[in-house]
Amino acid sequence: MTADGVDARPIRGRVVSVVIAAGDDPDAAVDAAERVHHLDWPHDLLDVVIVGPRRPIAAGAKARGLEVRAIRAADEVPLPQARNLGAHAARGEWLAFLDRDAQPDPLWVRSALRAMRSDSGAAAVASKVVDVDGRISFVGGALNSTGEPVFPHAGDADSGAYDTSVPVLFPSPWAIVMETKAFRWVRGFDIRHCRGIEHADLGWRLWLAGLGVRYTGASFVTLRSSAPAPPPIASDARAEMLVKNVDDSNLVAMGLGGGDRTPSLIAERERVQAMRQLPDLQVLPLAQLDLSTRRRVLVVTPDVLQPKMAGPAIRAFRMALALSAEHDVELVSTVGCDFSHPAFPTSHVTDPELRHAVDRAEIVVIQGHVIDHHPWLRKTDRLLVADIYDPFHLEVLEYARDLSPNDRRVTTRLTIETLNEQLARGDFFLCASEKQRDFWLGQLAAVGRINPSTYDQHENLNSLIAIAPFGVDEEPPTHTNAVLRGVQPGIGDGDKIILWGGGVYNWFDPLTLVHAVDKLRSRLPNVRLYFMGMTHPNPRVPAMRMAFETQKLAKELDLVGTHVFFNEGWVDYDDRQNYLLEADVGVSTHFEHIETAYSFRTRILDYLWASLPVVASDGDGFAEVIRRHGLGLVVPPEDVDALEQALYSLLADDDRRQACQGAIRSYVPEVHWGKALAPLLEFCRKPARAPDLVDPRQRSMIGDPLAQAMWGKRGWKHTARVVVDHVRHFELGGLFRKVRMRIRTKLHPHTAGPGARTDTF
């Protein structure tokens, strides 16, 4: 069955159907069929179909002992219509179109299929075509600004320079090899609106539908005469192809936004655009059209944008700032915005406003719970970059301890579902470290995102997930005004200041630090510990138990106001450097949790930016960096004595502290924002949808009912075997779960998502 429900012949695996249009010369078509029978392909897996006058074709084939099938068509039937008739009657898994004047190389089909096996995203192969004089007729296709196909290098002498394998927009009219189901999925050649350029239109529509076209010089045919000059293409046919295939914004840019359109053209455009999986910014470069490289990028944060910003908002701001040098950027918050910047617009958006912002964009960068709070983002056709530098489903294990047992379970489950939704929909992912990347690869594999499509795009999966850690400003910090020394009561000019940068959360261990300071004050009476933020600027982040316990402990030890100080609010982003520059040591202590193992402590980067030596607990991603580069000291988690000694060593020994500062200054260029965000910048220069999210053949494996109807699933026999096996082993619970999942997927297919196997029952 085709994508639009038209019945077609059932397909036989491994069979290649070669379609030859006879036109007004049946004898030439039979000659071509005889050449096809010399292909390096098993004859019992070869299905030769000739479209034209049935009697002369049958008689000619019988006289030569050829096995062919003749499909009746009048002499005057246009070539694309004849090929559609042949494809409809085809029996093979593979469909090959051959010009009647072409001499196929014996490996023509086999080499084409080899090229498709090397690229799971390819559904069609454009063969190399040379003429009788050894001159190039086709080694790739492009379009000019009016939509007319052009063949680069046509007329050049053939050479090894063309024996490559690259993506192309469309195949030639002389030789095409493709999946039969792919041809039927896009409803074959368009004989109504692309008169004379049907091959170009076919390739274009394949790409839009998520099915690639690949050229390979290993699959080639030779024309038995000089290649004919291409006939002139009527301007209305070219315009109709553009109107049908180009998206709204580019249609306006090409001056085709208005004009008279027939009802059939309007209907065909609606059908093509409804099947669209790839944006024009990814398809039109294949046409070698001169397009602007500036993209429209939307950065969305679920954190508050204001002078007092926490890590997620800071990261979103820095992404927008870095991208604004090359693209048109918009930065929005779904929570609140009291912040502006001259390089790009910023705003707080409601759900309808976010929809409009996404419609304006070509690339959307999201983080946190954005896709959970705005679930329609799962279905957007925009390129979606998911920033997963913060594995918050690990943080919630600790944060949710304060909830009731049931609420803790529900919160944890919802958090995991939120992350899995991002992993299921994202086209590109950003994480913070090598260790995190390994962790996320495991979770991506669990939801089905590591598959032939993503693997063939890049075997190390760099095109799916890249490392883009938090960064620091390229400009070193400058002290603009006093904030602690001589300003904060109890902190004098000669005091030794330990700085706790950022918030106090349940997965941190400030209690050991407070005990260490209590012990240290006997050796270093002028030691001072300052907590920069106790109340998170995002109103949706609740107060944490650990913040309360830290203040309680400091009061019990009689340290508040003498040796331990708390900023009850939050330091402005543009004022934080003053606190950093007035401190002597930055500290980050945590428990030995799973969150610690995969965390990326952004506050440590602020310390390094200000050349502030670091004392940190062991076990997180920064511990080894601090040790390897001599940026400070690392201590075991929850070890008061070791922490007190490390703090004393750096506070009391000026030479040691200065040595750390020198090492930090050498290391900091490695973590500048420009370098940290390089993978995001590179992706936006060459954006691409994730191949497994756009290819209907892959979607048929992960719960897309329409794709399953075309590309198949395991079927009722497999289902029956599974049911019998469950009943035989009395696994009725498992059987019930699979029945429930099948019903849920049928009623709500969008809930399945990548990785949801609806064909396992």
N, C-alpha and C positions, 0 to 999 in steps of 0.2 A: 504494500500500500504506500502511496506517495504521501508527502506531508499534508496535502490538501484532501486526502481521502480517496483519490482515484486508484482503482484497482490496477495492478500490474502483475506480470508473470512472477511466480515465486523464484527466488534466487537459489542457485546451486553453488555451494562453497568451492573455491579454487578454480572455478570455470571463468574463462575470459571470453566475453562477447565482443567481437570486432564488428563494428557497424560501418558499412560502406554505402554511400549514396550513389546510385547509378546515374541519376539525371537522365540526359538524353543519349547516353552511351553505355548500354548494358554490357557490351563486350569488354570495355575498359574496366568496368566494375568486376567482371569475372576474372580478368587478368590480375586485378589487385587481390582478389580472393585467393588466386593460385599462389601469389607471393606470400600471403599471410600463412598459407599452409607450410611454408618453409621456416616459420618462426621456431625458435628454440623453446617449445612449449608442448607438453603432451597433447596429442591430437584428440584424446578422449575428453580433454578439459578445454577444448577450443570450440567456440560457438560463433560461426561466421554468419552474419546477417547482412543481406544485400537488399536495399530498399529501391524499388523501381518496378518496371514492367515485369510481371511475374513469369510469363511464358519464356521470353528470350533468356532471362536469367537462369531459369531452371534447365532449359535446354543446353545452354552454354556450360553450366556447371556439370551436368550429367555427361556431356561429351568429354570432359577432362577428368572425370572421376572425382570431382570435388564434393565434399559435404558442406552444403550451404543451405541456409533458409532464405527464401525470397519473401519479402513483405511488399504487398502491392502498393504502388503509388504512381501517380501520373508523372509524365516526363517533366511537366512544368512545376512540380512541387518544389518550393525553395529548399536549399540545402539544410537549413536549420530544422524545418518541418520534417524533412525526410529523416534526419537524425533522431528527432523526437520519436518518430514512428518506430525506428529501429530499436531505440533504447527501451521503449515501452514493451517491445516483444523480447527483449534480451533476457537470457536465462542466467547469465554469469554474475558472480560476485563482483567481477571487474568489468568495466565498460571501456572499450577503446574505439575511438573514432579515427578513421584513416581516409585520407583523400584518395580517390581512385587513381591519381597520377603518382602516388607515393610508393617508393620501394623501401619497406621497413628493414632495418638491420635485424639479423636473426635474434639479437638480444633486446630488441626494442621494448617488448612487454616486460621481460624479466628484469631489465635494468630499471624500468619505471617503478616496478613493484618494490625493488630493492631500495630505491630512493624514498618511497613511502614508508617502508619499514624503519628507515633511519630517522624519520620525523613523523611521530604519531599524530602531529597536527595537520599533516598534509592529507588531503582527500583527492587531489588531482595532480597529475604530473604533466608539465609542458615539455614536450620533446624538442630536441634540437632538429632543425630542418635546414638542409643544404640543397642547392640546386644541382643540376647535372654537371655544371662546371666547377663544382666545389666551392661555390660562393654561399655566404650565409643568407638564408631566408628568414630564420627565426632563432634567436638565442635569448629572447626576453621581449616583453612588451610594455609599453607605457602609453600615456594619453597626453595629447596637447591640451591647451586651455579650453578648446572648444569641444573636447570629448572625442576627438578622432584618434584611433589607435595608430601608434607609430612603432616601428621595429628597429631599435638601435642596432647598429653594426650590420644592418642588411646591406649586402653587396660586398662586404669584406671577405677576403680569403679565409677559409676555415683554418683554425689552428688549435693547439692545445689550450690556448687562453680561454676557450669557451667550454672546456670540459669540466665545468664546475657544477655545483648544486646550490642554488640560492632560491629564496622566495621570489615569486613574480606575481604581478596582479592578475594576469590571464594567460592562457595557452594560445597557441597558434590555431588557425582554422584547419591546418593540414594533419596534425597528429596530436591526439589527446588520450591519456589513459587516466581513469578515475574510478572511484567506487561507484557502483551502480546505485546504491542507496543514497549517496551524496547527490548524484544527479537528480534523483527523484525527489529528494528533500527540498531542493530549490526549484523544483518543477521544470527542469530542463532548460532548453533554449527558449528565449522570448521571441516569438515570431511576429509579435504585434508592434512592439515599440523600439526594436533595435535592428532595423533592417540593414543587413550587411555587416553589423558589428556584434553579432550574437555571441561570438566566442569571448570578446572582451567583456560583455555584459555578464556572461556566465561566470567567468572568473571573479568579477567584482562581487556578484551576489554570493558566491561561495565564501569569500572572505567576510562579507557582512554577516553571514550566518554562522561564522565561527569555524569555517572549514578552509584550510589553507591550500594554496597552489604552489608547487615547487618545480622549478626548472632543473633538469639534469642533462648534461651533455652526453652522459653514457647511454641515454635512450635517444636514438636518433633515426630519422628517415631521410631518404634522398628523393627529391623530385626528379622524375624522368625527363623533365624538360626545364627550361629556364622558368623561374618563378614569375607568374604573371604579375603585372602591375596591379596593385590593389585598386578596386573600383572606387570612384568617388562616393563618399558617404553623405547622404542628404543631411542638411543642417538640422532639419526637424527630427530625424532619427537620433542624431547625437544629443540634441537638446532633451529629447524624451528619456534617453538613458541617464543623463545627468539628473533630471528632475526626479526620476524614479529612485536613484541610488544615493544621492548626496543628502546629508542631513540639513536641517532647516537653516542653521547659521551659515553654512558654506553655500547653500543654494542662494541666499540673499547676496553673499559676497560675490558670487559669480553672475549676479544680475538676472537670476532665474526665479526670483521669489514670487513674481506675479505671472501674468500672461494667461492665455487661454489654455485650459487643460480639458481633455475629453474625460468623460466619466470613467472610461476604462483605464486611462492613465492614472487618474486619481486613485482608483481602486487598487491598481498594481503598485503604486507608490506606498499606499497604506499597508499592503501585504508585505512588501520588501522591508519597510521600516519596522513593522511588527516583528519580523524575524531577526532584526539587527542585534548582533552581539558585540561587534567591534565598533569603536568610534572612528569618525573620519580621520582624526589625527593619527590613527594607526594604519588606516587603509590607504589614504591618498598619497603618502610618501612612496608607496609601491608604484603609483602611477607616474612618479618622478615629476609631480607638479611642484611649483615653487610656492611652498607654504611658509607662513610665519612660524618661527620656532618658539614664539612666546605663547605660553599656555595660560589658561584661566584656572587658577588653583585656589581652592577653598580649604582653609585649615580650621577644623572644628575642635574645640576643647569643651569638656564638661566641667571645667574649673573656672573660677571667677577671674576675669581680666580687670585688674586694678593695680594701683601702685604697690599694694601689698599682695604679691603673687607667690603661690606655692609652685612646687616643681612642675606639675603638668601644664599649668598656664605659662610658666617661664619657657618650657620646652616648645609649646605651641607658638609662642611669640618669636622665639629664636628661629624656628622653622620658617615662619612667615617672613621674617627679616631676611634670612638667607635666600629664600626663593624669590623675593621681590626684586632682586638684582637682575633676574632673567625673565620673570613672568609677571603677569597681572594677578596679584594675590589679594585675597580677602580673609580676614581673621575674625571668627565669631565665637562667642561663648553661648552655651545653652543655659547658663546659670545667671550670669550678670556681667556687665561691662561698664567700667568707669575709667576707661583707658583709651588713648588715641596715639597714633604714630603717623608721621608725615609720609611714610613710604607705602602705606596701604590702609584701606578702611577697616575699622573695627566696629563691632556691634554686639549687642545681646539679641538673640533671635528666639522667637517662639517657634512652634512646630511648623505652622504655615510659612513663616519667614525663612526657616531653614530649607524648606522645600524649594522656595524660589531661589535661594542662594545656591543650592545644589544644581538646579536647572541652569543657572548662569555659568557654572563651572564645567571644566573638562576633567579635572583631577580633584578628588576630595581626600583630604588627610583627616583621619579620625583617631581618637584615643578614648580609653576608659569605657564608660557605659553609654556612649553616644548611640550606637546601633541598637542597644537594648531599649533606650528611651524613645527612639525614633525607628521602629522596626521596618518601616517602608524603605529604609536604606538598603535592606537586603536585596530589593528588586531593582535598584537603580542600575542603569547601564553605564554610569560614570565610572571612571577608573578610581578604585578605592584603595588608598594606602592606609593600612592599620598599624598604628604605632603601639607596639606591645612591649615597650621597654620596662613596663611595670607589671610584673606577674601578680596582680592584686588578688587573684584567687588564693595565693599562698598567704598574703597578708591577712585575709579575712579569717583564716583558720585561727589566728591569734586574736584579732580584733573581736570576733564573734564569741569569744569565751564569756564575755559579759552578758550575753543574751541567754534567754531560756533555752533548754536543750532542743525544743522543737524549732524555735526561731533560728537557732544556730544552724541546724540542719537545712532549713529552708533557705537561709541566707547563703550558705555555702553552695547549695545546689544552684540557686539563681545566678551566683557569681560565675560558676563554672559554665553554665549555659550562655551567659553573656559573652564570655571569652570564646567559647566554641562557635557562637554566631559570627564573631569577628573572623575567626580562623576559617570558617566555612565560606565567607563572602569576600575576604580581602584579595585584591589582585597582587599586592606587594606588602611585605611586612618588614618592620624595623624593630630590632631588639638592641640590647645595650652591651653585650659581651659575647665572647666565644662560648662560654659556659651556658649563657642564656640561649644562644642559638641552638646548641645541642638539645637543650630542654624543650624549646619550642618545636624543633623538628620532630621530636617524639609526639608532641600533642598534635601537630599537623598531620602526622602519619595516622594518628588515631581517628581523625575525622575525614580521612580519605584524600587529603590534599597532596600526598606524595604518591604519584601515579605516573603512568607512561607519558602523559601530556606534559606535566611539569618536569619530569626527569629528562625527557628529550629536549626540552627547551634549554636546559643547562644541567649537566649531570651532577654538579655539586649543589644545585638548587639555589645558586646565588641570585637568579632572576626571580626567585620566590621570597627569600628572606635574606636580609643583609644586616650587618652590624652598624648601627648609628647611635653611639652612646651620647650621654649628656656631654656638653662641652663648656668651655670657658671663653670669655671675651678675648679677642686678639689684643685689644688695648689693655695694658696693665692697670690695676685700680689706682685711683688717686684719692687721697684723703681730703675731704672738703669741709668737714666740721667735726668737732669733738662730740662723741656720743656716750663714752664710758668714763674715761679718765677725767676726773675733776667735774664730771657732769652727773654721773650716777652716784648718789650718796653711798659712801662706803667703799668706793673704788678710787684710789689715788694715782698720781702719776707714776710712782715707783712700784706699783703692785704688779704681780705676775698673773696674767689673765688667761684662764682656760675658757675657750668658747665652744658652746654647744650650738651649732648652726642648725636652723630648721626646727621642726616640731618634735613633740614628745609623744611617740606612739607605742602601742602595746608590744610591738616586736623589738623595740629598743630596750636597752638596759641602763637607764640613768641611775638606778639605785646603787649599783656597784660603784659608779663614778662618785656619787655623793659620799659613800662610805670611804672611798679612796681620798677624797678631799678632806674629809674629817680627820683621817689619819695623817695626811700630808701637812696640815696646818701646824702640827707640832714641830716639824722640820723646816717648814717654809711658812711662817706666820702671815706673810703678805700674799698668799695665794688667793685667787678669786675665781669663782666659776660662774659664768653668765649663760643663761638659757635665752636664746634669741626669740623664741616664739612658743607660747603656751596655748594660744587660741588660733585655730586654723582660719585663714581668711575665707575659705569656702563655707558658707553657712550650712551646706549639706553634710559636711564632715563633722560628726558628733565629737563631743569631748571624750577623751580617752582615759581609761582607768589609770594608765601608767602616769599620766600627767598629774593626776590627783595624788597618787602614792608618792611621787617624787617630791612634791611640795610638802606632803605630810612628813616624810622622812627628814627633810631638811629642817623642818620646824622642830621635830623631836630631838634632833642633834644640835639644836640651837645654832644653826648655821645661816639662817635667812637674814639678809641685811648686813652680815659681817663677812661671810666667806662664800655664800651661795646667793645668786640674784636671779630673779625671774622677770622676763618681759611678758606681761599678761596679754599683750596683743600680738602683733606681727610686724616685723621690720619691713619697710618699703624696699622694693626691689632695687631702686636706684640709690638707696641709702645703706645697703648691706655692706658695701666695701669699707665704710668707716668703722664698723664693728670688727670686720676682719683685720683691718690694718692696725687697730689698737690692741689686738690680742697677741699673745705670745705662742699659744699652742691651740690647735683645733682638735676636738675629740669626737669620736664616734664609737659608742659601745653598744653591743647587742648580745642577744642570747644565741645559743647554738640551735637555731630553728631551721626548718626547711626554707623559710623565707630568706634567711640570711644567706644560704648557699647560692641563691639565684638573684640576689638583690644587686642593685647598683647605687651606691650611696652618693647621691648628687651633692650633698653638703660637703663631701670630701673634695669635690672639684672646686668648690668655692674657696676652701682652705688653700688649695694649690694655686689658684689664681692669685691669691694674696701672698704667696710664698710663706704660708703659715705651716710650720711642721705639724705632722699629724700623729696622734696616738689613737689606735683603733684596735678593736677586738679582732681576733683571728677568725677565719671561716668564710668571709664574704669575698666578692670578686676583687676588691681593692687590696686585700691583705698582702697578696703576693706582689702586687705592683709596688706597694710601699716598701716591702722588704728588698725587692730586686733593685729598685732605684735609689734606696736610701732616703726616702721622703719623710721618714719618721720612725716610730716604733710600733710593733705589733705585739699584743699581749693575749693570753688565753681568755676566753669568755668567763665572766663572773669571778675573776681572780683579783681580789682587792689589793693584795700585796704587790702583785706584778704591775697592776695599773698604777698604784701609788709610786712605785719605783720608776716606771717609765716617765710619768709626769715630772717627777723630781729631776730625772736625768736631763730632760729637755729644758726645764725652767731654770735650773740652777747652773747648768753648764752652757755658757754663752757660745763657746767654740763649737760644741756639738750642735747647738741650735742653728748656728750660722752655716755649718756644713750641710745640714738638711735643707736650709733655704737655698744654698747654691745648687744642690741636686734638684730641687723643685723647679728652679728657674730653667734648668736644662731640659727638664721633662715636659713642662707646660705646653710648648708648641705642639706636642703630640696630641693634645686634647683641645685644641682650639675649635670653636664651633664650625668654622669652614671645613676643617678636616673631618670632624665628627659627622657632619651632615652630608658629606660627599655622596654617599649612596642615594640619598633622597634627591639631591640635585641631578645626579646622573639619570635616575629613573624619570624625572620630569622632563629631561631633555629628550629621552627616547621612551615615552610611555607605552605600555602594552598591557592589555588585559591578560589575566592569568589564563593560559590556554585551556585548562581543564574546566573553567567556568563558562567558556564560550562554545566549546566543541560539543555538539549534540551527541556525538558518539560516546563521549565521556559522561555526559549528563544522563545518558540512558542507563548507566551503571549506578547512578546515585539518586534515582527517584524521580526523574522527569517523565511523566506519563506519555507526553507526545513523542519524545525522543525514543522511549521504550517501544512505542507502537511502530516506529520506523526501523530502529536498529536492533530491536529484540531484547528479550530477557530470558531467564532460564525456562519459564513456561510451566505448564500444569504437571508434566511428568515429574519434574524435579520437586514441585510442591507436594505431589502425592507421595514421593519417596520420603520426604522430610516428615510428613504427617505420620506415615506408617512407622518410621523409626522412632518418633517420639512416643507413640502409643505402645509400641513393643517394649520400650524401656520405662513405661509408666511415667514419662516426663510431661505430665499434663500441664504443669505450671509453665514450662518453657513453651509448650504449644499455645497456651492461652496468651502469653506475652506476644508471640509472633502474630497471632490472629488480631490482637488489639492494635499492634503496630501497623499491620496491613490495612485495617479499617481506618485508622487515623490518617495514614498516608493517602489513602484514596479520597477521604473527605477533605483533607487539608494538605495537598501535595507540597505547598510551599514550606511546610514545617519539617519536611524530610531533610533537605539541605545536603550538601556534599558529605559523603560518608554514611548516610542513612541507607542501608541496604534493604530495599523493598523486595528484592528478588531472592532472598535467602529463605523464603518460606514457600 
